[in-house]
Amino acid sequence: MARVIVFARAPQLGRVKRRLAHDIGASAALRFHDTTMREVTRRLAADRRWRVTLAVTPDCLVRRGRWWPRNVERIAQGSGDLGSRMMRALRRYRGTPAVLIGSDIPDVTPRHIADALCAVRSGGLVFGPATDGGYWLIGARNIDRHYRLFRGVRWSTRHALADTLANVARAKQIKYVAQLSDVDDAAALRRS
């Protein structure tokens, strides 16, 4: 069965959405993070066409914490930079159509995920570009073919998608789904 991996940080004051917190305050950023993570996970987990896994950090909180949505599998992200953790999560479900998204995409719908999984099933890599130059979704049926995918990526910058695409051997392997906003600052929050 297809898999949707939602990357999430434990909602702890001062440890989530730091750029957003700079603009709106740490408490408001925490509320946004917690509410959005729960809503996105609930919305996507209600669809029976796939299974949702919450990949969480820090690892020590994977089994405990009142904030995690119920009835959703949780796994630890593990160590390393964002690219290493994303690769590890996607490899866990290799051979299965899988997409990975952030937990800060308030506008994501089951339709977006269905479109991405359809593209994944046809082979190659699938990206959901974000309005800030990064991407809100990445998908693959077999990520092992792209073991260098996340090398040298300038995360949390407008270069993240371009850097990742530069690591793909053949452009014909790439498909795109809808562009959405991830909420990293007050301007993105106002647009959502």
NUZAMAR-866543 format. One line per field, with one value per atom (N, C-alpha, C): residue in one letter; chain; x, y, z. Coordinates in pm, 1 decimal. Layout:
<recs>
type: (a,...) .
mol: (A,...) .
c1: (X,...) .
c2: (Y,...) .
c3: (Z,...) .
</recs>
This chain:
<recs>
type: (m,m,m,a,a,a,r,r,r,v,v,v,i,i,i,v,v,v,f,f,f,a,a,a,r,r,r,a,a,a,p,p,p,q,q,q,l,l,l,g,g,g,r,r,r,v,v,v,k,k,k,r,r,r,r,r,r,l,l,l,a,a,a,h,h,h,d,d,d,i,i,i,g,g,g,a,a,a,s,s,s,a,a,a,a,a,a,l,l,l,r,r,r,f,f,f,h,h,h,d,d,d,t,t,t,t,t,t,m,m,m,r,r,r,e,e,e,v,v,v,t,t,t,r,r,r,r,r,r,l,l,l,a,a,a,a,a,a,d,d,d,r,r,r,r,r,r,w,w,w,r,r,r,v,v,v,t,t,t,l,l,l,a,a,a,v,v,v,t,t,t,p,p,p,d,d,d,c,c,c,l,l,l,v,v,v,r,r,r,r,r,r,g,g,g,r,r,r,w,w,w,w,w,w,p,p,p,r,r,r,n,n,n,v,v,v,e,e,e,r,r,r,i,i,i,a,a,a,q,q,q,g,g,g,s,s,s,g,g,g,d,d,d,l,l,l,g,g,g,s,s,s,r,r,r,m,m,m,m,m,m,r,r,r,a,a,a,l,l,l,r,r,r,r,r,r,y,y,y,r,r,r,g,g,g,t,t,t,p,p,p,a,a,a,v,v,v,l,l,l,i,i,i,g,g,g,s,s,s,d,d,d,i,i,i,p,p,p,d,d,d,v,v,v,t,t,t,p,p,p,r,r,r,h,h,h,i,i,i,a,a,a,d,d,d,a,a,a,l,l,l,c,c,c,a,a,a,v,v,v,r,r,r,s,s,s,g,g,g,g,g,g,l,l,l,v,v,v,f,f,f,g,g,g,p,p,p,a,a,a,t,t,t,d,d,d,g,g,g,g,g,g,y,y,y,w,w,w,l,l,l,i,i,i,g,g,g,a,a,a,r,r,r,n,n,n,i,i,i,d,d,d,r,r,r,h,h,h,y,y,y,r,r,r,l,l,l,f,f,f,r,r,r,g,g,g,v,v,v,r,r,r,w,w,w,s,s,s,t,t,t,r,r,r,h,h,h,a,a,a,l,l,l,a,a,a,d,d,d,t,t,t,l,l,l,a,a,a,n,n,n,v,v,v,a,a,a,r,r,r,a,a,a,k,k,k,q,q,q,i,i,i,k,k,k,y,y,y,v,v,v,a,a,a,q,q,q,l,l,l,s,s,s,d,d,d,v,v,v,d,d,d,d,d,d,a,a,a,a,a,a,a,a,a,l,l,l,r,r,r,r,r,r,s,s,s) .
mol: (A,A,A,A,A,A,A,A,A,A,A,A,A,A,A,A,A,A,A,A,A,A,A,A,A,A,A,A,A,A,A,A,A,A,A,A,A,A,A,A,A,A,A,A,A,A,A,A,A,A,A,A,A,A,A,A,A,A,A,A,A,A,A,A,A,A,A,A,A,A,A,A,A,A,A,A,A,A,A,A,A,A,A,A,A,A,A,A,A,A,A,A,A,A,A,A,A,A,A,A,A,A,A,A,A,A,A,A,A,A,A,A,A,A,A,A,A,A,A,A,A,A,A,A,A,A,A,A,A,A,A,A,A,A,A,A,A,A,A,A,A,A,A,A,A,A,A,A,A,A,A,A,A,A,A,A,A,A,A,A,A,A,A,A,A,A,A,A,A,A,A,A,A,A,A,A,A,A,A,A,A,A,A,A,A,A,A,A,A,A,A,A,A,A,A,A,A,A,A,A,A,A,A,A,A,A,A,A,A,A,A,A,A,A,A,A,A,A,A,A,A,A,A,A,A,A,A,A,A,A,A,A,A,A,A,A,A,A,A,A,A,A,A,A,A,A,A,A,A,A,A,A,A,A,A,A,A,A,A,A,A,A,A,A,A,A,A,A,A,A,A,A,A,A,A,A,A,A,A,A,A,A,A,A,A,A,A,A,A,A,A,A,A,A,A,A,A,A,A,A,A,A,A,A,A,A,A,A,A,A,A,A,A,A,A,A,A,A,A,A,A,A,A,A,A,A,A,A,A,A,A,A,A,A,A,A,A,A,A,A,A,A,A,A,A,A,A,A,A,A,A,A,A,A,A,A,A,A,A,A,A,A,A,A,A,A,A,A,A,A,A,A,A,A,A,A,A,A,A,A,A,A,A,A,A,A,A,A,A,A,A,A,A,A,A,A,A,A,A,A,A,A,A,A,A,A,A,A,A,A,A,A,A,A,A,A,A,A,A,A,A,A,A,A,A,A,A,A,A,A,A,A,A,A,A,A,A,A,A,A,A,A,A,A,A,A,A,A,A,A,A,A,A,A,A,A,A,A,A,A,A,A,A,A,A,A,A,A,A,A,A,A,A,A,A,A,A,A,A,A,A,A,A,A,A,A,A,A,A,A,A,A,A,A,A,A,A,A,A,A,A,A,A,A,A,A,A,A,A,A,A,A,A,A,A,A,A,A,A,A,A,A,A,A,A,A,A,A,A,A,A,A,A,A,A,A,A,A,A,A,A,A,A,A,A,A,A,A,A,A,A,A,A,A,A,A,A,A,A,A,A,A,A,A,A,A,A,A,A,A,A,A,A,A,A,A) .
c1: (84.0,0.0,88.1,44.9,119.3,136.7,239.4,275.4,291.1,238.4,257.8,334.4,452.4,537.2,528.4,484.7,475.0,589.7,679.0,791.8,744.3,771.2,723.7,822.8,833.0,912.0,813.4,854.5,769.5,736.3,608.6,569.4,613.6,729.1,785.2,822.4,784.4,806.7,954.7,979.3,1113.8,1192.0,1133.5,1204.7,1139.7,1029.5,959.7,939.1,940.8,907.0,979.1,1110.6,1189.2,1181.8,1182.9,1171.2,1033.5,930.6,796.0,788.3,848.9,848.5,914.3,1016.8,1082.2,982.2,887.4,789.4,665.6,618.8,489.7,498.2,614.9,633.1,633.3,705.4,724.0,593.7,508.2,382.3,289.4,278.1,192.1,247.9,379.1,440.5,417.3,426.8,399.7,254.9,160.6,18.7,-2.7,57.2,45.2,99.8,220.1,284.3,198.2,155.8,78.4,-54.3,-126.1,-255.6,-240.7,-145.3,-126.7,-81.0,13.9,61.4,-53.9,-135.1,-248.5,-350.8,-383.6,-485.7,-439.0,-317.9,-265.3,-262.7,-212.1,-204.0,-343.6,-436.5,-573.3,-639.4,-626.2,-687.9,-635.1,-505.7,-446.4,-467.0,-465.8,-484.4,-627.2,-721.1,-860.6,-883.7,-791.2,-804.7,-750.2,-828.6,-791.7,-704.7,-667.8,-585.5,-437.5,-399.8,-260.8,-256.5,-137.3,-112.3,-23.8,-50.4,27.5,121.8,245.9,345.6,396.6,401.5,456.6,602.6,695.5,838.6,875.1,911.4,923.4,1066.8,1089.8,1214.4,1178.6,1247.8,1359.8,1315.6,1408.7,1379.5,1327.7,1376.7,1338.3,1190.0,1122.1,980.4,887.7,943.3,861.0,751.3,777.6,681.4,597.4,638.3,561.1,531.4,441.0,402.9,254.8,185.4,39.4,-1.9,93.6,61.0,49.8,102.9,98.6,-42.0,-83.9,-216.4,-226.5,-341.2,-362.6,-384.3,-362.0,-387.8,-306.8,-189.7,-99.2,36.3,94.2,225.7,326.9,418.0,525.2,659.8,752.5,890.3,982.5,1102.0,1202.6,1269.3,1300.3,1373.2,1518.5,1575.6,1715.3,1807.2,1935.7,2036.3,2070.9,2148.7,2196.5,2121.4,2164.0,2097.7,1962.1,1888.9,1754.9,1756.6,1851.7,1860.0,1882.0,1968.8,1993.4,1868.0,1798.1,1676.2,1564.3,1553.1,1452.3,1483.8,1610.3,1651.1,1621.8,1652.3,1627.6,1478.3,1394.3,1249.5,1198.7,1242.9,1199.0,1251.7,1373.4,1428.9,1351.0,1298.4,1220.3,1104.9,1052.6,936.9,972.9,1099.5,1140.7,1063.3,1035.2,955.0,806.5,770.1,631.7,618.9,513.2,495.2,489.0,577.9,585.7,610.5,549.1,575.6,606.1,686.7,723.8,687.3,621.0,581.6,619.4,620.9,638.6,504.8,511.1,387.6,337.8,400.7,366.3,303.8,222.6,158.6,7.2,-47.6,-189.0,-285.6,-246.5,-338.6,-334.4,-252.0,-243.4,-374.4,-417.2,-541.2,-513.4,-605.4,-589.6,-573.7,-634.4,-620.1,-474.6,-406.7,-265.4,-183.7,-211.6,-137.6,-169.6,-295.6,-334.5,-264.0,-257.7,-187.5,-39.3,21.9,164.5,189.3,104.8,123.7,100.7,10.1,-10.5,117.7,179.6,303.8,417.1,422.2,524.2,511.0,389.2,366.6,415.8,421.7,468.4,620.7,688.0,834.0,897.1,1023.3,1097.6,1073.0,1104.2,1088.2,975.4,907.9,799.7,828.8,810.5,828.8,702.3,671.7,570.5,644.8,663.1,738.2,667.2,744.9,691.1,711.1,629.4,634.8,764.3,836.8,959.9,1086.4,1072.2,1189.0,1230.8,1169.9,1195.5,1091.2,1060.6,954.7,884.0,753.2,671.4,652.8,685.8,667.3,779.6,822.9,910.4,858.3,859.8,812.1,894.9,898.0,970.9,920.0,929.6,896.7,1019.0,1135.4,1259.4,1366.1,1378.3,1470.6,1616.1,1644.8,1783.6,1853.4,1778.4,1838.5,1894.9,1857.2,1893.1,1969.4,2069.9,2139.0,2211.5,2239.2,2306.5,2208.6,2082.8,1978.6,1990.4,2026.9,2024.8,2163.5,2263.8,2399.1,2411.5,2464.1,2491.7,2368.6,2254.4,2132.7,2136.5,2106.8,2099.2,1955.8,1935.1,1801.4,1752.6,1622.8,1557.8,1601.0,1631.5,1662.8,1582.8,1586.0,1517.0,1586.4,1700.4,1778.3,1751.5,1671.9,1657.4,1610.4,1509.6,1462.2,1567.4,1622.8,1723.8,1844.9,1889.8,2003.0,1970.5,1851.2,1810.5,1801.6,1740.5,1726.9,1862.9,1960.6,2094.9,2158.9,2108.6,2161.4,2092.0,1992.5,1920.0,1990.3,2016.1,2093.1,2022.8,1894.4,1822.2,1694.5,1678.5,1562.9,1431.5,1433.6,1308.4,1251.9,1329.8,1281.7,1197.7,1184.6,1122.2,980.8,890.3,752.4,719.9,621.0,581.9,432.4,395.2,254.5,234.8,120.4,83.3,184.5,199.1,282.4,197.9,252.1,184.9,283.1,231.3,315.9,342.1,468.3,497.5,511.6,472.2,468.2,593.4,684.3,809.2,821.5,739.2,747.4,608.9,599.5,469.5,408.4,489.9,436.2,368.5,430.9,371.2,246.3,246.6,128.6,10.6,35.7,-72.0,-129.4,-44.6,-90.8,-168.9,-150.8,-216.0,-360.7) .
c2: (-118.5,0.0,124.3,227.2,353.1,413.7,496.0,552.7,704.0,775.7,919.8,940.2,997.0,1022.3,1171.2,1202.9,1342.4,1368.3,1459.1,1494.9,1597.9,1570.6,1661.0,1668.5,1785.4,1808.2,1810.7,1755.3,1758.8,1904.2,1932.6,2071.6,2115.5,2177.6,2226.6,2373.3,2453.3,2597.1,2629.1,2713.7,2756.7,2661.5,2546.3,2447.4,2423.5,2490.5,2471.1,2605.3,2602.3,2718.7,2844.4,2836.2,2947.1,3074.2,3061.1,3181.9,3245.2,3161.6,3213.2,3276.9,3213.5,3266.3,3403.6,3424.4,3555.2,3663.9,3628.0,3725.2,3738.8,3627.6,3631.8,3590.4,3553.0,3510.6,3358.9,3310.2,3165.7,3093.2,3152.5,3085.3,3072.7,3178.6,3173.7,3075.2,3070.8,2975.9,2832.3,2809.0,2675.8,2635.6,2726.4,2696.6,2663.2,2742.6,2714.0,2575.2,2546.3,2417.8,2301.4,2307.7,2198.6,2178.5,2286.7,2278.5,2227.0,2279.5,2239.3,2094.5,2054.0,1915.8,1818.9,1848.8,1760.7,1757.3,1872.9,1880.3,1812.4,1839.6,1776.9,1625.6,1577.7,1433.7,1371.4,1433.7,1382.0,1376.4,1484.5,1493.3,1384.0,1364.2,1265.5,1122.5,1100.9,966.5,916.6,1006.0,965.2,900.1,915.8,859.0,716.6,622.6,479.5,436.0,529.1,491.5,477.0,518.8,511.2,503.4,475.2,477.4,597.4,659.6,775.5,733.4,777.8,759.1,895.6,920.0,1043.9,1016.8,1082.4,1070.0,1185.9,1155.0,1258.7,1278.3,1397.6,1433.3,1522.5,1514.6,1426.4,1281.3,1193.0,1049.9,1001.7,1061.1,1014.8,1035.5,1115.6,1142.5,1067.2,972.6,900.0,818.8,764.7,678.5,751.4,868.3,940.0,1081.0,1142.4,1277.9,1284.5,1362.9,1374.7,1444.7,1509.1,1590.1,1510.6,1388.0,1313.4,1268.0,1279.9,1229.4,1079.1,1037.1,895.0,814.6,685.2,589.7,616.6,677.4,699.7,642.8,560.7,504.7,617.5,601.6,698.8,628.0,693.5,645.1,761.0,728.0,829.7,872.8,1000.8,1049.3,1004.6,988.7,949.1,1069.6,1041.2,1147.3,1198.4,1305.2,1361.6,1486.5,1543.0,1662.8,1625.2,1723.7,1700.3,1600.8,1612.5,1521.1,1377.3,1354.7,1219.0,1161.1,1242.1,1194.4,1165.6,1251.4,1227.3,1099.9,1081.9,962.9,836.9,839.7,725.1,690.6,791.0,766.5,709.7,764.2,713.8,572.5,545.0,409.6,305.3,345.2,252.4,191.3,266.7,221.6,200.4,172.0,149.1,32.0,42.6,-58.1,-31.0,65.2,105.6,250.1,284.1,425.9,507.8,604.3,682.6,828.9,914.0,1057.5,1105.1,1208.5,1268.4,1415.7,1463.2,1604.1,1661.0,1791.4,1857.9,1868.2,1900.8,1914.5,2058.6,2145.2,2288.3,2331.4,2242.7,2269.2,2273.2,2383.1,2384.8,2357.4,2385.0,2370.2,2233.7,2141.5,2010.6,1933.4,1868.6,1790.9,1648.4,1557.8,1423.2,1423.2,1515.9,1524.5,1548.5,1637.9,1663.0,1535.4,1463.0,1339.1,1233.8,1220.6,1122.7,1152.5,1279.5,1317.8,1280.7,1307.6,1277.3,1127.3,1049.9,904.3,845.1,901.5,857.3,880.9,996.4,1026.8,935.4,905.8,815.4,677.0,630.6,496.5,486.6,597.9,594.2,602.9,610.2,606.5,741.8,739.5,863.5,928.6,1056.1,1136.9,1236.3,1266.9,1364.2,1472.4,1596.7,1709.4,1793.8,1843.3,1945.5,2073.7,2161.9,2284.8,2374.0,2441.1,2538.1,2678.4,2770.3,2906.1,2979.1,2928.2,2994.2,2940.2,2852.0,2796.8,2659.7,2615.3,2480.1,2383.9,2282.2,2189.4,2136.0,2117.2,2069.5,1918.1,1856.1,1712.1,1657.6,1539.0,1460.5,1318.1,1253.3,1115.9,1031.3,902.2,806.5,666.9,581.8,441.6,367.4,405.7,344.2,451.6,504.4,615.2,572.3,443.0,395.8,435.5,456.9,500.1,641.1,712.5,853.7,879.5,798.8,803.7,935.6,1014.3,1144.1,1261.5,1232.9,1333.0,1455.7,1436.8,1547.2,1604.0,1566.9,1616.4,1763.4,1840.9,1981.2,2070.3,2023.1,2104.7,2212.3,2334.1,2446.1,2451.5,2378.8,2366.5,2500.5,2516.8,2637.8,2763.2,2746.3,2862.0,2849.7,2954.8,2952.5,2861.1,2805.7,2719.2,2570.2,2533.5,2392.3,2303.8,2346.2,2264.2,2257.9,2370.8,2372.8,2287.1,2295.0,2213.5,2064.9,2027.8,1887.0,1840.0,1920.9,1883.3,1868.0,1945.8,1935.6,1799.9,1730.1,1598.7,1483.1,1513.3,1408.9,1384.2,1258.1,1221.9,1259.7,1235.2,1262.2,1340.6,1452.4,1538.8,1470.3,1373.3,1307.9,1222.3,1199.4,1123.7,1208.7,1337.2,1429.7,1466.2,1460.6,1504.9,1603.8,1688.5,1790.2,1782.6,1815.6,1831.4,1976.7,2008.2,2146.7,2218.2,2346.1,2430.3,2474.3,2457.1,2499.0,2578.6,2640.1,2715.2,2634.2,2631.9,2587.1,2714.6,2709.1,2830.1,2837.1,2925.3,2942.9,3081.1,3175.6,3311.7,3375.5,3497.4,3565.3,3592.6,3623.5,3647.9,3522.6,3408.0,3281.6,3249.6,3281.0,3257.5,3341.3,3465.5,3552.0,3499.1,3438.2,3384.6,3254.7,3186.0,3054.4,3066.1) .
c3: (0.0,0.0,0.0,-69.2,-77.9,61.3,72.2,201.8,190.5,289.6,304.0,433.8,423.2,539.4,570.6,690.4,733.9,831.2,793.9,879.5,981.6,1110.2,1214.8,1329.6,1384.0,1505.4,1621.6,1734.7,1854.4,1887.0,1909.5,1937.6,2077.5,2081.7,2207.0,2189.8,2285.7,2280.9,2257.0,2157.3,2126.2,2036.6,2003.2,1922.0,1786.5,1759.1,1631.6,1563.0,1429.1,1346.9,1395.3,1404.1,1459.5,1375.7,1243.4,1159.9,1176.4,1182.2,1206.1,1345.2,1443.7,1580.6,1587.1,1506.0,1501.9,1461.6,1373.8,1323.1,1412.1,1470.6,1541.5,1688.1,1734.0,1872.2,1883.9,1983.5,2000.4,2032.8,2114.5,2151.0,2030.3,1952.7,1833.5,1730.8,1715.5,1622.0,1667.4,1797.8,1852.0,1825.5,1848.2,1821.7,1674.0,1584.8,1441.3,1410.1,1457.2,1430.0,1479.4,1602.6,1661.9,1589.6,1566.4,1498.5,1355.8,1283.0,1143.2,1133.4,1217.8,1216.7,1243.4,1340.8,1374.0,1260.0,1206.9,1102.2,973.1,930.8,809.1,826.1,938.2,962.8,966.0,1037.1,1046.2,908.8,833.3,700.9,607.6,608.2,517.3,566.2,696.4,751.3,733.4,711.9,692.4,556.5,465.6,331.1,330.0,281.7,284.6,166.5,78.0,-37.0,-2.1,116.8,161.2,312.6,361.8,506.2,535.9,648.0,690.6,802.9,791.2,895.7,936.2,1064.2,1116.5,1153.0,1083.7,1113.6,1204.2,1327.5,1429.8,1477.5,1526.8,1593.3,1711.2,1820.8,1848.8,1866.6,1839.4,1841.7,1976.3,2083.4,2217.2,2245.6,2165.4,2188.9,2093.6,2018.1,1920.9,1989.7,2105.3,2174.0,2277.0,2314.1,2415.0,2367.2,2432.8,2395.5,2364.4,2439.7,2425.5,2296.7,2231.5,2113.9,1984.9,1978.7,1852.3,1820.9,1696.5,1658.2,1686.1,1730.7,1762.3,1635.2,1646.9,1538.3,1412.2,1428.4,1315.7,1357.0,1270.7,1298.7,1312.7,1408.4,1428.4,1418.1,1351.7,1344.1,1378.1,1421.2,1450.0,1319.5,1309.1,1191.5,1194.4,1310.5,1321.1,1315.0,1304.8,1310.8,1171.2,1170.5,1045.2,1005.1,891.6,840.9,781.0,737.3,684.4,569.4,479.0,365.8,409.0,505.1,556.2,618.9,694.2,761.1,660.1,557.5,453.8,375.4,339.4,265.1,346.2,474.9,561.8,565.2,577.0,582.2,450.4,338.3,208.2,182.1,225.0,206.6,286.2,396.9,480.5,400.8,304.2,225.6,79.1,51.4,-87.6,-146.1,-276.1,-344.3,-333.4,-250.2,-230.2,-278.5,-348.5,-381.5,-252.2,-238.9,-115.4,-146.2,-66.3,-71.6,69.3,76.1,203.5,196.6,301.4,307.9,444.1,451.7,579.8,651.2,777.6,855.9,856.6,777.7,776.2,643.4,585.5,456.2,478.9,526.4,564.6,449.9,326.0,213.0,146.2,194.5,130.0,149.9,42.1,45.7,-1.8,23.4,-31.4,-183.6,-252.4,-398.0,-438.7,-367.1,-394.9,-377.0,-270.2,-242.6,-347.8,-385.1,-488.0,-619.5,-658.1,-781.1,-773.5,-658.9,-642.4,-646.1,-580.7,-580.6,-719.0,-794.7,-933.3,-1014.0,-995.8,-1066.0,-1019.3,-890.6,-837.8,-901.1,-914.7,-970.9,-1115.0,-1185.8,-1324.2,-1333.9,-1220.4,-1217.7,-1197.5,-1163.8,-1144.5,-1010.4,-1005.8,-885.6,-904.9,-797.0,-800.7,-697.8,-738.6,-649.2,-645.6,-528.7,-510.4,-479.7,-577.9,-553.3,-451.6,-370.6,-276.0,-333.7,-290.7,-343.7,-307.4,-209.0,-164.5,-230.4,-330.1,-397.8,-348.2,-242.4,-191.6,-246.0,-170.0,-209.4,-86.5,-102.2,9.0,3.3,-110.5,-128.6,-215.4,-180.5,-267.3,-262.9,-378.5,-383.9,-477.0,-448.2,-531.8,-501.4,-599.6,-576.0,-524.9,-574.9,-530.0,-516.9,-399.3,-373.9,-386.1,-378.0,-384.6,-514.2,-619.9,-746.6,-738.4,-636.6,-624.7,-495.0,-468.6,-339.7,-314.6,-418.7,-400.7,-405.2,-400.2,-421.5,-331.4,-207.7,-112.1,-79.3,-156.3,-129.2,-167.8,-75.4,-102.9,-112.7,-67.1,-75.1,33.2,-8.6,85.5,138.6,248.3,306.6,360.2,359.7,412.2,338.0,209.8,125.2,-4.2,-84.5,-213.1,-313.5,-275.5,-364.3,-343.9,-245.6,-207.2,-323.3,-397.2,-509.0,-620.1,-657.5,-763.8,-727.2,-602.7,-558.4,-567.7,-527.0,-531.9,-676.1,-762.2,-903.2,-971.1,-928.9,-986.3,-957.3,-857.6,-821.2,-893.4,-975.3,-1048.1,-1180.6,-1209.5,-1329.0,-1459.2,-1469.0,-1594.2,-1564.5,-1631.7,-1609.3,-1644.4,-1735.4,-1773.8,-1661.6,-1556.9,-1442.0,-1347.5,-1374.4,-1280.2,-1323.0,-1226.9,-1246.8,-1135.5,-1163.1,-1065.8,-1039.7,-917.3,-881.2,-839.0,-786.5,-755.9,-666.7,-693.5,-608.2,-488.8,-369.2,-246.0,-160.8,-56.9,35.8,161.1,201.6,336.6,419.0,542.3,623.7,709.4,668.0,742.3,805.4,760.3,815.5,810.0,861.7,871.2,734.5,635.0,500.6,446.6,463.0,416.8,498.5,625.3,709.7,661.2,624.4,573.1,441.6,358.7,230.2,244.8,356.7,372.0,415.0) .
</recs>
